Amino acid sequence: MLWIWAVEGVCWPLWGRMAMWSLRSLLLWEALLSAAASSTQVHGQVGGSVLLVAERPAGFQVREAIWRSLWPSEELLATFFRGSPETLYRSRFLGRAQLHSNLSLELQPLESGDSGNFSVLLVDTGGRTRTQILQLKVYDAVPRPVVQVFIAVSGDTQPPKTCQVFLSCWAPNISDITYSWRREGTIDFGIEPSGLFTDGQVLRVSLGPGDRSVAYSCIVSNPVSWDLATVTPWESCHREAAPGKSSYKDVLLVVVPITLLLTLAGLLSAWHSCYSGKKQKDVCIDRVAPETENPLV
């Protein structure tokens, strides 16, 4: 067989010339029809796979299909001509793209840089075209969050009747996530919005002795994964308010003002002593000077 045509490093047989002319025409039509194309959101996870589905209307008998990456780089990914699929095009998806019999394109394994816009152009046996735009967003798997408990300590030496708690939740080394909270062991899992801060990352709650076993869970999620961490904050309240222990805040409230007063008093005393000594010295000089001058006259 005579091979006379090549595109993106792939040889085409003699009939490939006609196929390439058809391809150029289809790409032109795709550019003209892109404004009216439908758009679909697709999510994937790093290391997993995603299926970009080519939707076909009822009665639409596909004769040719073209899959392309539009952004961040424009690349030809897969084609279907005369019943023959082809995916051996030089692109960042070479070796990771598979064209299924229903003309849907599967990409695997996914990488963090695979997010972007894709298009598929379908042509039926009557020459009608259909363009579909798909927006792929690839996310990292959500790690287990870290929850820290901060207590507003009371000045009493006995455990307080109520305990103000701030729960801070953080998921390391990841972005594009959502924070939410859940009070365990209750029918209503919802949290009042008034107690949430920093886009839901911080939760403020007031606890009493009846909340000793109440646990709170921080849930971090993105469109493809989620994880949670659970804490029982009353345990921290009990440790902070143990009998015989004073809050470091109470100590500072007493020590700092006294230290400032003593320092200020010392400075005033030194200034007063210096000022008084200088004045007495000047007076003494004035009194002695005339007596020392008489012998010289």
C-alpha positions as CSV (number, residue, x, y, z in Angstrom):
1,M,0.0,0.0,0.0
2,L,1.3,3.5,-0.9
3,W,1.7,5.8,2.2
4,I,1.8,9.4,1.0
5,W,0.3,11.6,3.8
6,A,1.3,12.2,7.4
7,V,-0.2,14.2,10.2
8,E,1.2,14.6,13.7
9,G,3.7,11.8,12.9
10,V,1.1,9.3,11.8
11,C,1.1,8.0,8.2
12,W,-2.1,7.9,6.2
13,P,-2.8,5.6,3.2
14,L,-3.7,6.9,-0.3
15,W,-7.3,7.6,0.8
16,G,-5.9,9.7,3.6
17,R,-5.6,12.7,1.4
18,M,-9.4,12.9,1.1
19,A,-9.7,12.3,4.8
20,M,-7.4,15.2,5.6
21,W,-9.3,17.6,3.3
22,S,-12.4,16.5,5.2
23,L,-10.6,17.0,8.5
24,R,-9.7,20.6,7.6
25,S,-13.2,21.4,6.6
26,L,-14.6,19.9,9.8
27,L,-12.1,22.0,11.9
28,L,-13.3,25.1,10.2
29,W,-16.9,24.2,10.9
30,E,-16.0,23.5,14.5
31,A,-14.6,27.0,14.9
32,L,-17.7,28.6,13.4
33,L,-20.1,26.6,15.5
34,S,-18.1,26.7,18.8
35,A,-20.2,29.6,20.1
36,A,-23.3,27.5,19.9
37,A,-21.7,24.4,21.3
38,S,-22.9,22.8,24.5
39,S,-20.6,22.8,27.6
40,T,-20.3,20.1,30.2
41,Q,-18.4,20.1,33.5
42,V,-16.3,17.0,34.2
43,H,-14.3,16.3,37.4
44,G,-11.4,13.9,37.9
45,Q,-8.9,12.9,40.6
46,V,-5.1,12.8,40.2
47,G,-4.0,9.2,39.5
48,G,-7.5,8.1,38.5
49,S,-9.4,8.1,35.1
50,V,-12.1,10.3,33.6
51,L,-14.5,9.5,30.7
52,L,-15.3,12.4,28.4
53,V,-18.6,11.3,27.0
54,A,-19.6,12.2,23.4
55,E,-23.3,12.8,23.5
56,R,-25.2,11.9,20.3
57,P,-28.9,12.9,19.6
58,A,-31.3,10.2,18.7
59,G,-31.0,9.2,15.1
60,F,-27.5,10.9,14.8
61,Q,-25.4,8.2,13.0
62,V,-21.8,9.3,13.4
63,R,-19.5,9.0,10.3
64,E,-16.5,11.0,11.7
65,A,-15.4,12.2,15.0
66,I,-12.5,14.5,16.2
67,W,-11.3,15.0,19.8
68,R,-9.1,18.0,20.6
69,S,-7.6,19.7,23.6
70,L,-8.4,23.5,23.3
71,W,-6.7,24.8,26.5
72,P,-4.1,25.2,27.9
73,S,-2.6,24.0,24.6
74,E,-4.4,23.1,21.3
75,E,-3.7,19.5,20.4
76,L,-5.3,16.7,18.4
77,L,-6.1,13.8,20.6
78,A,-8.2,11.2,18.8
79,T,-10.1,10.8,15.5
80,F,-12.6,8.4,14.0
81,F,-12.7,8.0,10.2
82,R,-14.3,5.2,8.1
83,G,-14.9,3.1,11.2
84,S,-11.2,3.3,12.3
85,P,-10.2,5.0,15.6
86,E,-6.8,6.7,16.0
87,T,-5.2,8.0,19.2
88,L,-1.5,8.0,18.2
89,Y,-1.1,11.8,18.0
90,R,1.8,13.6,19.7
91,S,0.2,15.4,22.7
92,R,0.6,15.4,26.4
93,F,-2.0,12.6,26.5
94,L,-0.1,10.3,24.1
95,G,-0.3,6.8,25.6
96,R,-3.0,7.9,28.1
97,A,-6.0,8.3,25.7
98,Q,-8.4,5.6,24.7
99,L,-11.3,6.1,22.2
100,H,-14.2,3.8,23.0
101,S,-16.6,2.3,20.6
102,N,-19.3,4.9,21.6
103,L,-16.7,7.6,20.7
104,S,-16.2,8.7,24.3
105,L,-12.6,9.5,25.2
106,E,-11.0,8.1,28.4
107,L,-7.9,9.7,29.9
108,Q,-5.8,7.9,32.5
109,P,-3.9,8.2,34.7
110,L,-4.7,11.8,35.3
111,E,-2.1,14.3,36.3
112,S,-2.6,17.7,38.1
113,G,-1.8,19.6,34.9
114,D,-4.5,17.8,32.8
115,S,-7.2,20.4,33.7
116,G,-8.5,22.2,30.6
117,N,-11.1,22.5,27.9
118,F,-11.8,19.7,25.4
119,S,-14.0,19.5,22.3
120,V,-15.5,16.7,20.2
121,L,-16.8,17.3,16.7
122,L,-19.3,14.7,15.4
123,V,-20.4,14.4,11.8
124,D,-23.3,12.2,10.7
125,T,-23.8,10.4,7.4
126,G,-25.9,13.3,6.2
127,G,-23.1,15.9,6.8
128,R,-24.7,17.4,9.9
129,T,-22.3,18.4,12.6
130,R,-22.5,18.5,16.4
131,T,-19.8,20.2,18.6
132,Q,-19.5,19.6,22.3
133,I,-17.2,21.4,24.7
134,L,-16.1,19.7,28.0
135,Q,-14.4,21.5,30.9
136,L,-12.2,19.1,32.8
137,K,-11.0,20.0,36.3
138,V,-8.5,17.6,38.0
139,Y,-8.3,17.6,41.8
140,D,-5.9,16.1,44.3
141,A,-7.3,13.6,46.8
142,V,-8.3,15.4,50.1
143,P,-6.0,14.5,53.0
144,R,-7.1,14.0,56.6
145,P,-7.6,17.4,58.2
146,V,-6.0,18.6,61.4
147,V,-8.2,20.1,64.1
148,Q,-6.9,22.3,66.9
149,V,-8.8,23.3,70.1
150,F,-8.4,26.7,71.6
151,I,-10.0,27.5,75.0
152,A,-11.1,30.9,76.4
153,V,-9.9,30.1,80.0
154,S,-11.9,31.4,83.0
155,G,-10.3,33.1,85.9
156,D,-11.8,30.7,88.4
157,T,-9.7,27.9,89.9
158,Q,-12.6,25.5,89.6
159,P,-13.9,24.0,86.3
160,P,-16.2,26.6,84.7
161,K,-19.9,25.9,84.2
162,T,-19.5,26.9,80.6
163,C,-16.5,26.7,78.3
164,Q,-16.0,28.8,75.2
165,V,-14.2,26.8,72.5
166,F,-12.7,27.7,69.1
167,L,-12.1,24.8,66.8
168,S,-9.7,25.4,64.0
169,C,-9.6,23.0,61.0
170,W,-6.9,22.9,58.4
171,A,-6.1,20.5,55.5
172,P,-2.3,20.6,54.6
173,N,-0.9,21.1,51.1
174,I,-4.2,21.4,49.2
175,S,-6.5,24.1,47.8
176,D,-10.0,24.3,46.3
177,I,-11.6,22.6,49.3
178,T,-14.7,23.3,51.3
179,Y,-14.9,23.2,55.1
180,S,-18.0,22.1,57.1
181,W,-18.7,21.0,60.7
182,R,-20.9,18.4,62.2
183,R,-22.0,17.9,65.8
184,E,-22.0,14.1,66.4
185,G,-24.7,12.3,68.3
186,T,-27.5,14.7,67.5
187,I,-30.4,14.4,65.1
188,D,-29.7,17.9,63.6
189,F,-26.1,17.8,62.3
190,G,-26.2,21.4,61.1
191,I,-24.1,24.2,62.6
192,E,-25.4,27.7,63.1
193,P,-23.7,30.1,60.6
194,S,-23.1,32.7,63.3
195,G,-20.5,30.4,64.9
196,L,-18.4,30.0,61.7
197,F,-15.5,32.1,60.8
198,T,-12.8,32.2,58.0
199,D,-15.0,30.5,55.4
200,G,-16.0,27.8,57.8
201,Q,-12.5,26.9,58.8
202,V,-13.1,28.1,62.4
203,L,-16.0,27.1,64.6
204,R,-17.0,28.7,67.9
205,V,-19.1,26.7,70.4
206,S,-20.2,27.1,74.0
207,L,-20.0,23.9,76.1
208,G,-21.4,23.0,79.5
209,P,-21.1,20.0,81.9
210,G,-23.7,18.2,79.9
211,D,-21.5,18.4,76.8
212,R,-18.7,16.3,78.2
213,S,-19.1,13.6,75.5
214,V,-20.1,15.8,72.6
215,A,-17.8,15.5,69.6
216,Y,-17.4,17.7,66.6
217,S,-16.2,16.7,63.2
218,C,-14.5,18.9,60.6
219,I,-15.2,17.7,57.1
220,V,-13.0,18.8,54.2
221,S,-14.1,18.0,50.7
222,N,-13.8,18.8,47.0
223,P,-15.8,17.5,44.1
224,V,-14.0,14.1,44.0
225,S,-13.1,13.2,47.6
226,W,-13.5,14.0,51.3
227,D,-12.2,13.2,54.7
228,L,-12.8,14.2,58.3
229,A,-11.3,14.5,61.8
230,T,-13.3,14.4,65.1
231,V,-12.5,15.9,68.5
232,T,-14.1,16.1,71.9
233,P,-13.4,19.7,73.0
234,W,-14.7,19.3,76.6
235,E,-11.5,17.3,77.4
236,S,-9.5,20.4,76.6
237,C,-11.8,22.5,78.8
238,H,-11.2,20.2,81.8
239,R,-7.4,20.3,81.3
240,E,-7.2,24.0,81.0
241,A,-9.4,24.6,84.1
242,A,-7.7,22.1,86.5
243,P,-7.8,23.2,90.2
244,G,-4.7,25.0,91.4
245,K,-3.7,26.2,87.9
246,S,-3.9,29.8,86.8
247,S,-4.3,31.0,83.3
248,Y,-1.3,32.5,81.7
249,K,-3.6,35.3,80.7
250,D,-4.5,36.1,84.3
251,V,-0.8,36.1,85.2
252,L,0.0,38.6,82.5
253,L,-2.9,40.8,83.6
254,V,-1.2,41.2,87.0
255,V,2.5,41.1,86.2
256,V,2.6,43.4,83.2
257,P,0.9,46.4,84.9
258,I,3.0,46.1,88.1
259,T,6.2,45.9,86.0
260,L,5.3,48.9,84.1
261,L,4.5,50.9,87.2
262,L,7.8,50.0,88.9
263,T,9.7,50.9,85.8
264,L,8.0,54.2,85.5
265,A,8.5,55.0,89.2
266,G,12.2,54.2,88.8
267,L,12.6,56.5,85.9
268,L,10.8,59.4,87.7
269,S,12.9,58.9,90.8
270,A,16.1,59.0,88.8
271,W,15.0,62.1,86.9
272,H,14.0,63.8,90.1
273,S,17.3,63.0,91.8
274,C,19.3,64.2,88.8
275,Y,17.3,67.4,88.5
276,S,17.6,68.2,92.3
277,G,21.3,67.4,92.5
278,K,22.0,69.7,89.5
279,K,20.0,72.6,91.1
280,Q,21.8,72.2,94.5
281,K,25.2,72.2,92.7
282,D,24.4,75.4,90.9
283,V,23.4,77.1,94.2
284,C,26.5,76.0,95.9
285,I,28.7,77.4,93.1
286,D,26.9,80.7,93.3
287,R,27.6,81.0,97.1
288,V,31.2,80.0,97.0
289,A,32.3,81.9,94.0
290,P,32.4,85.4,95.6
291,E,34.5,84.2,98.6
292,T,37.1,82.7,96.3
293,E,37.4,85.8,94.3
294,N,38.2,88.2,97.3
295,P,41.8,87.0,97.9
296,L,42.7,87.7,94.3
297,V,41.5,91.4,94.4
